[in-house]
Each structure stands twice: as structure tokens, then as C-alpha cells.
Amino acid sequence: MSAGLLTGAMTRDRVANFTADDWRRNLPNFREPLLSRNLKLVEHLREIGAKYSRTPGEVAIAWTLREPAVTGAIVGFPSRSQLSGVIGAAEFRLTQNDIAEIENALKPEIAA
């Protein structure tokens, strides 16, 4: 779940308020320019998930599991309450349009 980034619970303010000892502060995905790109991706995951009553995390896991070479996903979470945000991913299937939307969101932006 990329250290909580793909769960849908991460915001720019939350990242800005990480404590000095939060190890995520030093991860490239939580620093610009990747932070903005990643938060935008999560919004795409949220929009897709809303169509199916799924969380961004479930959409992210389903996107990963759609690959035939991927036979499973190891997903960790610090509390049992967070299980509900990913449990439905096992049986959830994305449409080809959903997959294309995610893949387009993952393409690098071309600077003007």
C-alpha cells in the first residue's frame, strides 16, 4: 500500500505534519514532485472505486492482481480496522476502461 499512500487516507497536510521520526518523511514517494503525482493517482483510484463502492486501496490491489504473473499480494496494515479497506480486493475485477484510466494516470507528465 506504499506506506499508506495508496489507502486514500493520506493527504498533503498529513504528510506535512509527519513527526520528525516518521520514516516516511525520507521516502521519495512522500516528497515532491512524486507526492503530487501520487496524490493525483489516488484521486483516480478513488473515482474508479466510487463506481463500485470500493476503496482506493482495493482498486490499487485489484490493479496489481490483474497481471497474470502476479499470483498474490502481501498487504500489511498496522491495525485490524484497516483490513476493511483492502479485504474486497481479492474478488474485485477492474474493467478494461478502468485499467486504461489507471495506466494513463501512471504515465509521466510531459513538461511543456
Secondary structure, DSSP 8 states (H G I E B T S, - for coil): -TTTGGGS---HHHHHT--TT-GGGGSGGGSTTHHHHHHHHHHHHHHHHHHHT--HHHHHHHHHHTSTT--------SSGGGGGGTGGGGT----HHHHHHHHHHHS-----
